[in-house]
Amino acid sequence: MSKSDSPQESGALGVGADVPTSLAEEQQTKSDSVDLPIFAVRDLSVKYGEFRAVRDVTLDISEHEITA
């Protein structure tokens, strides 16, 4: 593998990949603005019988935010 073909140089798997300036600026603008969440969960726990499936989850989801 030549230097120009290395994963870091090519951005394979996101390692060393350059983020386009416009995307970086968009993310910075979004993080600077104060968006109230459209969905919020605080300290959620779920048990099925004695099995604890979810423990103390806190989650805020803003408008147009993608979650998976």
Backbone bond lengths (Angstrom), bond angles and torsions (degrees), N, CA, C in turn:
res aa  C-N    CA-C-N  psi(-1)  N-CA   C-N-CA  omega(-1)  CA-C   N-CA-C  phi
1 M - - - 1.451 - - 1.516 107.65 -
2 S 1.292 117.20 124.21 1.455 120.52 178.78 1.518 109.47 -77.86
3 K 1.323 115.41 166.20 1.463 120.10 -178.80 1.524 111.53 -56.56
4 S 1.326 117.49 -39.38 1.467 120.01 -178.33 1.525 112.18 -73.55
5 D 1.353 117.52 -15.73 1.457 120.93 179.74 1.523 112.70 -96.80
6 S 1.320 117.95 0.93 1.456 119.45 -177.07 1.520 109.96 -66.01
7 P 1.349 117.86 149.94 1.459 120.42 -179.60 1.527 112.76 -56.19
8 Q 1.333 116.60 -36.67 1.461 118.83 -178.71 1.525 110.72 -67.50
9 E 1.317 116.47 -40.68 1.457 120.13 -179.99 1.526 111.43 -68.64
10 S 1.328 116.49 -39.76 1.462 119.45 -175.38 1.516 112.85 -85.28
11 G 1.330 117.09 -12.30 1.456 119.93 -179.17 1.521 112.63 79.17
12 A 1.338 118.51 18.01 1.451 121.27 179.45 1.520 110.11 -60.62
13 L 1.292 115.87 138.16 1.461 123.29 -179.67 1.519 112.45 57.86
14 G 1.299 117.52 21.75 1.456 120.80 177.58 1.511 114.31 79.12
15 V 1.321 118.09 0.26 1.459 120.85 -178.92 1.512 108.95 -79.10
16 G 1.299 116.89 118.19 1.448 121.10 177.43 1.517 114.10 71.20
17 A 1.313 117.18 10.81 1.463 119.90 -178.91 1.517 110.22 -71.31
18 D 1.305 115.55 143.21 1.456 120.68 176.45 1.520 109.21 -83.46
19 V 1.320 116.41 134.86 1.459 121.38 176.11 1.513 107.26 -92.38
20 P 1.322 118.04 128.76 1.464 119.33 178.31 1.524 110.54 -56.73
21 T 1.312 116.11 140.60 1.460 121.00 -177.14 1.515 111.61 -55.51
22 S 1.320 117.67 -42.18 1.464 119.75 -177.99 1.520 111.35 -62.33
23 L 1.333 118.48 -38.67 1.453 121.77 177.84 1.520 110.36 -67.50
24 A 1.326 116.89 -43.78 1.461 120.54 178.95 1.521 110.53 -61.54
25 E 1.323 116.42 -42.43 1.463 120.14 178.88 1.524 110.82 -65.70
26 E 1.326 117.19 -38.98 1.464 121.03 179.03 1.522 110.45 -63.28
27 Q 1.328 116.45 -44.23 1.459 120.04 179.02 1.518 111.00 -63.78
28 Q 1.327 117.92 -40.66 1.463 121.77 178.73 1.519 110.25 -63.41
29 T 1.323 117.17 -43.00 1.461 121.34 179.00 1.519 110.43 -62.25
30 K 1.323 117.18 -42.84 1.462 120.82 179.02 1.519 111.11 -63.80
31 S 1.336 117.63 -40.98 1.456 119.77 -178.31 1.519 111.76 -73.70
32 D 1.339 117.91 -24.83 1.460 120.96 178.04 1.521 112.17 -76.77
33 S 1.331 117.17 -31.60 1.458 119.57 -178.80 1.524 109.40 -78.47
34 V 1.318 115.48 150.13 1.454 120.59 -179.46 1.526 107.27 -97.92
35 D 1.316 116.16 98.99 1.456 121.60 178.18 1.520 108.46 -99.71
36 L 1.308 115.62 126.21 1.448 119.28 174.24 1.517 108.24 -75.18
37 P 1.320 117.09 138.56 1.457 118.84 -179.75 1.530 110.88 -66.69
38 I 1.337 115.03 146.94 1.460 118.99 173.98 1.527 110.05 -90.32
39 F 1.345 115.40 -12.85 1.459 121.66 176.56 1.516 107.10 -146.56
40 A 1.323 117.51 130.01 1.464 121.14 -179.93 1.523 109.86 -139.31
41 V 1.322 115.62 138.42 1.458 122.53 176.58 1.519 107.19 -129.53
42 R 1.313 117.12 136.55 1.460 121.62 178.93 1.525 109.79 -126.66
43 D 1.326 115.66 126.44 1.468 122.71 173.24 1.532 113.44 52.29
44 L 1.320 117.00 44.97 1.463 121.92 179.62 1.522 110.07 -76.63
45 S 1.314 116.03 130.51 1.460 122.33 173.15 1.520 108.00 -130.57
46 V 1.333 116.38 141.17 1.463 121.61 179.78 1.520 108.03 -133.54
47 K 1.332 115.54 131.58 1.463 121.02 176.56 1.518 109.52 -123.55
48 Y 1.312 115.63 143.58 1.456 123.35 171.55 1.519 105.95 -115.01
49 G 1.316 116.45 99.42 1.458 120.09 -172.50 1.520 108.12 65.85
50 E 1.304 117.15 -123.66 1.468 121.47 177.86 1.531 112.67 -92.13
51 F 1.339 117.12 -6.82 1.465 121.27 -178.41 1.524 110.26 -84.93
52 R 1.324 116.59 121.97 1.464 121.13 177.17 1.525 107.99 -89.89
53 A 1.333 116.35 109.72 1.464 122.09 -177.25 1.521 111.81 -85.58
54 V 1.329 117.25 -34.57 1.462 123.08 -178.78 1.514 107.34 -136.74
55 R 1.332 116.44 135.23 1.464 119.72 -177.94 1.525 111.13 -131.24
56 D 1.319 116.14 118.34 1.467 124.27 171.34 1.532 113.58 50.95
57 V 1.315 117.45 52.21 1.466 122.01 178.90 1.522 109.62 -88.22
58 T 1.334 116.25 131.73 1.455 123.24 173.61 1.522 107.00 -120.78
59 L 1.339 116.36 130.78 1.457 120.36 -173.32 1.520 110.06 -148.36
60 D 1.327 116.61 131.01 1.461 123.39 172.39 1.518 107.89 -117.21
61 I 1.314 117.40 132.64 1.461 121.67 176.28 1.519 107.70 -122.28
62 S 1.324 115.71 122.12 1.463 122.09 179.63 1.521 110.05 -91.13
63 E 1.322 116.10 162.25 1.453 121.45 178.14 1.534 109.56 -60.67
64 H 1.307 116.95 137.30 1.472 125.52 179.46 1.526 112.77 69.01
65 E 1.311 118.95 10.87 1.464 121.79 177.14 1.524 108.54 -83.90
66 I 1.311 116.23 136.32 1.456 121.20 -178.97 1.516 108.49 -97.64
67 T 1.324 115.96 128.01 1.460 121.37 177.02 1.521 108.49 -127.74
68 A 1.313 115.58 151.33 1.460 118.96 178.43 1.508 109.49 -140.23
